[in-house]
Amino acid sequence: YWRDWSSDVCSSDLYASRVGQVMEVLVEGVAKNQNLIKEGSSGRVWTGRSTCNRVVNFIDTTGRNYLGQFLMVKITGSTSLSLSGELVHDPEFAERNAGGVTYTSSYSSSEVVQ
């Protein structure tokens, strides 16, 4: 079987095409690598999967526990393995674009997984 690799699109190009989009993400937990946080800043990097099964990492500074929640994330960067983004903090925007998902803030900062 011969395959013409020159016609394939690299995964980095596919991921880069997502930059600027707002995607729904199921939060899987705190990211192992916290390098998205700039020195001197506070917050936590969370990781999850988009509806198209892409890994998405985003920063949150509120201290909330998002584990298991669906959130809207605006994609701001990409690598060949993952996407990075910003949490959409406008609940009305997030609910409008999430297909009926309602967002609540039922977790307190004391429930955040360390």
N, C-alpha and C positions, 0 to 999 in steps of 0.2 A: 504494500500500500504506500503510495507516494503522496505526500501532502505539500502543498505550496504554502510555506510559512510566511511568505512575504505578504499574503493577503490577510493574515490574521491581525486583529487589533490587540495590542498589548493590554494587559489588565490595568496598567498604570493609566493608559489613555481612557479606558472605560471608567475608572474611578474618577479621573480628572473631569470627565463630562458631568459628574454629579455636583461639582462645586457650584454654589449659588442656589441649589435646590433646597427646599425644606422637605425633610423626610421623617416619617414616623419611625420611632426606634423603640424596641423592647429592651429595657435596661437589664443587663445580666449581672452587673455588679461593679465594684470598684476596679478600675484598671490596674494591672500589675505595674505598669510603667506610668509614672506621674510626671513625665517630662514636658507635658503641654503647659504646665504651670510655670510661669516666669518667676525668676528669682525675686524674692521680696513680696510676692503675691500670695494670697491665701486661697484655699479652695481644694477641691478634690476632682480628679479625673474619673469619670464613669465610662463604662464600655457597654455596648449593646449591639443588637443586630437590626438592620433595616428590614422592611418588608420584602426586599429582594435579597436578603441574607448577607448583606455587606456588613463588615465590622465597622462600627462608628464609635469614636471616642469624643467625649465632650467634657468641658469644665463646668462645675457648679460651685458657686460661692455661698449658697444659702445654708448649707449644712443639712439639707433635707435628705431623707433616705428614699431613693428612687427605685430601689430593687424591685423588679417585677412589673414596673409601670411602663405604659406606652407614653412616650413624650415626643414632641415635635422638635427637631434639631435642624438648624440651618447649617448646611455643609460649607465649610470655609477652606478646607484643604484636603489633599489626598496624597497617598503613597501607593505603591504597587500592592500593598497588603490591607490597607484600611483607609477610612475616611475620618476626618476630624471636623468638629463643628461647634456651634454655640447653641445652647439651650434657648428655645423660644420662650421668653418670659411673659408674653401676652396671651393669657388664657383664652380670650375670645378668638384670636387668630388661630391658636392651636386647635380649639374645638371646631372651628369652621373647616379646617383642613384635615381633620382626623376621621371623618366619616362617622360622626355620631359618638365618638369617645368623649366622655366627660372627665375633666381633670379636677382633682381635689388636692388639698394640702393637708391630708389627715395624719401625716407623720410629724413628730416633733424632732428637734435636733438631737435629743437624747437617745433616739432610736436608730441613729445612723450606725451602720456596721463599721467597725474599725479595721 
